[in-house]
C-alpha cells in the first residue's frame, strides 16, 4: 500500500511539471522558433541540389502555401473568441466543424507544413531533421497545455470531441461542413502577420542558400526583397484601415 501511495503523488507531480512546461511553450510559441531558425542559418549548410534547385524551391513554396491555406480556412470559419494569438489560453467556444472535424489541431498542422515547405526549399536534410525534432517536442507540450485548458473549460463536450477526432493525423472521413460563414475580416486581422513572416522566412532561406552555395554571391536580390516589401506595406495599410478587432 505504501508503494501505491508514494507513486500517486509522483505521477501527479510529473503531470504538473509537464503542464507547466506546456504553459511556457504555449506562452512563447510565437518567438521560440526564432533562435531555432537562426541556428539553422548559421550552422546548417544547404546541399547543392543542382538542376533540382528550381523544383525544390517551387515544391517548398507550394507546401508552405498549403500550410498557410490550412490556417486561413481554419481561422476564417472558427467560432468567435477562439484561435487567438494571445500568449495565454482563452476560448469561449469549442471548434468542432470544418477542418476541426477531421483533426483537433489544424492550425499547428498548417505551421508544420509552412516550416517544412520553407526548409525543403532551403535544401538541407540535416536542418529539416533538426527543426522537426524541435517542432515535435515543442508542439507536444503546446497541445498538452491547450487541451488541458479545453478539458477544464468545456468538460465532457471536449472529452467527447477528443475521443472522436484525431490529434494531428487528419481523418477526412470525419469531415463535417462548417456551420458558419467565412470571415475575411478575421483572417486579415489574425493571419496577415503570419503570412508576412513565412514569406520573409522563405525569401531569406533562398538568399542564405544562394550565399552559401555561391561563395557569398547573391543574384537577383530584389526578386526576393520585393515580395517582402510589398507584404510589409500591405500590413501597414491593413493596420491603418482596421476599424475594430474581429472576435
Order of alpha helices (4+ residues) and beta strands (2+ residues): alpha-alpha-alpha-alpha-alpha-alpha-alpha-alpha
